[in-house]
Amino acid sequence: KEYHIRKERLLEEQKNLREHYKKSKDTINTLEQESSLHGELVKKEKELLGIQEEIKQELIKLNQKEKELVQEIAGEEKLIADINKKIQNIKNLGRDSNCPTCTRPLLDEYDNVISSLEFLVKIAKEEKINRSKEELQKLSESRIKQEQTHKIYKTEHFELSKSLNLCESKKRDLFIEKEHFVKVEAQGLKNKDE
């Protein structure tokens, strides 16, 4: 009777082990298929990180150029302000005064000095400042486009990271399931022998 009860228990356990074996085998196949993309995802993540780094470097360069242009514009505007002060100073002194720069009497050169200084202001303002402002505008637009591109790649990287984490989780589950499968198989073989 004892032998018969033990045999019945072993047969019942064998039946349960077969079910576990089949489930475990199916789960392993499913997890292997789902985690097979891991290598591709890692490669794609490296590519995205490389692209993001290039965009970051480009943004740093654009910001640097923008700062340089802003400083250049500020320098030109300061130069214009200085020249305008000189013009105002010469006008305040009048025709009969000495030149504030070289200390010679202005006399007939008064109009020439003022017109040459005004010409310098006009050239600095029109050519240098306007050109710098146009270039600054282009750089600003380019920087905005780069920031938008960077944001898109960042979002794509975030989604890829989620997929990669899910894939790694499935790889861990696969490892655990394989260990369980080996135990079920060993137990089944032991029961069969008994």
C-alpha positions in Angstrom: 0.0 0.0 0.0 2.8 2.4 0.9 4.6 1.6 -2.4 1.3 2.2 -4.3 0.7 5.5 -2.5 4.3 6.6 -3.3 3.9 5.5 -6.9 0.7 7.6 -7.2 2.4 10.6 -5.7 5.3 10.3 -8.0 3.0 9.9 -11.0 1.0 13.0 -9.9 4.2 14.9 -9.4 5.5 13.7 -12.8 2.3 15.1 -14.4 2.8 18.4 -12.6 6.4 18.5 -13.6 5.5 17.9 -17.3 3.1 20.9 -17.1 5.9 23.0 -15.5 8.3 21.7 -18.1 6.0 22.7 -21.0 5.2 26.1 -19.5 8.9 26.7 -18.7 9.9 25.7 -22.2 7.3 28.1 -23.8 8.3 30.9 -21.4 12.0 30.4 -22.3 11.2 30.5 -26.0 9.1 33.6 -25.6 11.8 35.4 -23.5 14.6 34.4 -25.9 12.7 35.9 -28.8 11.9 39.1 -26.8 15.4 39.5 -25.5 17.0 38.8 -28.9 16.8 42.5 -29.7 19.1 43.4 -26.9 22.3 43.6 -29.1 20.6 45.8 -31.6 19.2 48.1 -28.9 22.6 48.5 -27.3 24.1 49.3 -30.7 21.3 51.8 -31.4 21.8 53.4 -28.0 25.5 53.9 -28.6 24.7 55.5 -32.0 22.2 57.9 -30.4 24.6 58.8 -27.6 27.2 59.6 -30.2 24.8 61.8 -32.2 23.7 63.5 -29.0 27.3 64.3 -28.1 27.9 65.7 -31.5 24.9 68.0 -31.2 26.0 69.1 -27.7 29.4 70.0 -29.0 27.8 71.9 -31.9 25.5 73.7 -29.4 28.5 74.7 -27.3 30.3 76.1 -30.4 27.2 78.0 -31.5 26.8 79.5 -28.0 30.4 80.5 -28.0 30.1 82.2 -31.4 27.0 84.0 -30.2 28.8 85.3 -27.1 31.7 86.5 -29.3 29.3 88.3 -31.7 27.5 89.9 -28.7 30.8 91.1 -27.4 31.8 92.4 -30.8 28.6 94.3 -31.2 29.0 95.7 -27.7 32.6 96.8 -28.6 31.4 98.5 -31.8 28.6 100.3 -29.9 31.1 101.5 -27.3 33.4 102.7 -30.1 30.4 104.6 -31.7 29.5 106.1 -28.3 33.2 107.3 -27.9 33.3 108.8 -31.4 29.9 110.5 -30.8 31.3 112.0 -27.5 34.3 113.3 -29.5 32.0 114.8 -32.1 29.9 116.4 -29.4 33.1 117.6 -27.6 34.4 119.2 -30.9 31.1 120.8 -31.6 31.0 122.2 -28.0 34.6 123.6 -28.4 33.8 125.2 -31.8 35.8 126.0 -34.9 38.5 128.0 -33.2 39.5 125.4 -30.7 42.3 122.9 -30.8 41.7 119.3 -31.9 41.2 117.1 -28.8 43.3 114.3 -30.3 46.3 116.1 -31.8 45.9 119.5 -30.1 46.4 121.5 -33.4 43.9 124.3 -34.2 40.9 123.0 -36.1 40.0 126.1 -38.1 39.4 125.0 -41.7 39.6 121.2 -40.8 36.6 121.5 -38.4 34.0 120.3 -41.0 36.4 117.6 -42.3 37.1 116.2 -38.8 33.4 116.1 -37.9 32.4 114.5 -41.2 35.2 111.9 -41.0 34.2 111.0 -37.5 30.5 110.8 -38.5 31.6 108.7 -41.5 33.4 106.3 -39.0 30.2 106.1 -37.0 28.1 105.4 -40.0 30.5 102.7 -41.3 30.8 101.0 -37.9 27.1 101.1 -37.4 25.9 100.1 -40.8 28.6 97.6 -41.8 30.0 96.0 -38.8 27.1 96.1 -36.4 24.4 95.3 -38.9 26.5 92.4 -40.3 27.2 91.1 -36.8 23.5 91.3 -36.0 22.5 89.4 -39.1 25.1 86.8 -38.3 23.9 86.6 -34.7 20.3 86.1 -36.0 21.4 83.2 -38.2 23.4 81.7 -35.4 20.4 82.0 -33.1 18.1 80.3 -35.6 20.7 77.5 -36.1 21.1 77.1 -32.3 17.3 76.8 -31.9 17.1 74.1 -34.6 20.0 72.2 -33.0 18.2 72.4 -29.6 15.0 71.0 -31.2 17.0 68.2 -32.8 18.7 67.5 -29.5 15.4 67.3 -27.8 14.0 64.9 -30.4 17.1 62.6 -30.0 16.8 62.9 -26.2 13.2 61.7 -26.4 14.2 58.9 -28.8 17.0 57.9 -26.4 14.6 57.9 -23.5 12.2 55.5 -25.3 15.1 53.4 -26.4 16.3 53.2 -22.8 12.9 52.0 -21.7 13.0 49.3 -24.3 16.5 48.4 -23.4 15.6 48.2 -19.7 12.6 46.0 -20.5 14.8 43.8 -22.6 17.4 43.5 -19.9 14.6 42.6 -17.4 13.5 39.9 -19.8 17.1 38.6 -20.0 17.2 38.3 -16.2 13.8 36.6 -16.2 15.1 34.2 -18.9 18.1 33.4 -16.8 15.9 32.7 -13.8 13.5 30.6 -15.9 16.4 28.6 -17.3 17.5 27.8 -13.8 14.0 26.8 -12.9 13.8 24.7 -16.1 17.0 22.8 -15.2 15.6 22.1 -11.7 12.2 20.9 -13.1 14.1 18.7 -15.6 16.3 17.2 -12.9 13.4 16.5 -10.6 11.5 14.9 -13.5 14.4 12.6 -14.3 14.8 11.7 -10.6 11.0 10.9 -10.4 11.2 8.8 -13.5 14.1 6.8 -12.1 12.2 6.3 -8.9 
